[in-house]
């Protein structure tokens, strides 16, 4: 993630009142994970897979925290079973922030399938989402996604791509 976009993401997380972050660092958002880990305003828990990350966030919410799970969009497939069981079944809000591999501008062939399945999977899980390609929109998108997640007691997602990730 470009540095100015990472700063906007941090501001959005803080603006939303998020105080607990879990995730599996990916190439595009690694620096965001590092900034969060170094920031005393967040409790950061790195995980070995995204399903565990969702479960950890759910537990944090049950303990009174405001969680976000940060991952590559491919991780949504791993987390889908946990999201279905925990959020569809019990109503647990976790804000999701996903790098959007396979979006317009993707440079790696292996990223294309991630882009093909992410939006249909979000729809199948009934997760409302916003695609953010401009860093100027990132802060507000995170705040709105978190607000919706808490209001509906179900995840909401921000897909991060475009000028947030690479220089055009």
Secondary structure as the mmCIF struct_conf table of DSSP 4:
data_model
#
loop_
_struct_conf.conf_type_id
_struct_conf.id
_struct_conf.beg_label_comp_id
_struct_conf.beg_label_asym_id
_struct_conf.beg_label_seq_id
_struct_conf.end_label_comp_id
_struct_conf.end_label_asym_id
_struct_conf.end_label_seq_id
HELX_RH_AL_P HELX_RH_AL_P1 UNK A 3 UNK A 15
TURN_TY1_P TURN_TY1_P1 UNK A 16 UNK A 17
STRN STRN1 UNK A 20 UNK A 23
TURN_TY1_P TURN_TY1_P2 UNK A 27 UNK A 29
HELX_RH_AL_P HELX_RH_AL_P2 UNK A 30 UNK A 37
TURN_TY1_P TURN_TY1_P3 UNK A 38 UNK A 38
TURN_TY1_P TURN_TY1_P4 UNK A 40 UNK A 41
BEND BEND1 UNK A 42 UNK A 42
STRN STRN2 UNK A 43 UNK A 46
BEND BEND2 UNK A 48 UNK A 49
HELX_RH_AL_P HELX_RH_AL_P3 UNK A 50 UNK A 62
TURN_TY1_P TURN_TY1_P5 UNK A 63 UNK A 64
STRN STRN3 UNK A 67 UNK A 72
TURN_TY1_P TURN_TY1_P6 UNK A 73 UNK A 74
HELX_RH_AL_P HELX_RH_AL_P4 UNK A 75 UNK A 83
HELX_RH_PI_P HELX_RH_PI_P1 UNK A 84 UNK A 88
HELX_RH_AL_P HELX_RH_AL_P5 UNK A 89 UNK A 90
STRN STRN4 UNK A 95 UNK A 99
TURN_TY1_P TURN_TY1_P7 UNK A 101 UNK A 102
BEND BEND3 UNK A 103 UNK A 103
TURN_TY1_P TURN_TY1_P8 UNK A 104 UNK A 105
HELX_RH_3T_P HELX_RH_3T_P1 UNK A 109 UNK A 111
HELX_RH_AL_P HELX_RH_AL_P6 UNK A 112 UNK A 124
TURN_TY1_P TURN_TY1_P9 UNK A 125 UNK A 126
STRN STRN5 UNK A 128 UNK A 132
BEND BEND4 UNK A 134 UNK A 134
HELX_RH_3T_P HELX_RH_3T_P2 UNK A 135 UNK A 137
HELX_RH_AL_P HELX_RH_AL_P7 UNK A 138 UNK A 152
TURN_TY1_P TURN_TY1_P10 UNK A 153 UNK A 153
BEND BEND5 UNK A 154 UNK A 154
STRN STRN6 UNK A 156 UNK A 160
HELX_RH_3T_P HELX_RH_3T_P3 UNK A 162 UNK A 164
TURN_TY1_P TURN_TY1_P11 UNK A 165 UNK A 165
BEND BEND6 UNK A 166 UNK A 166
#
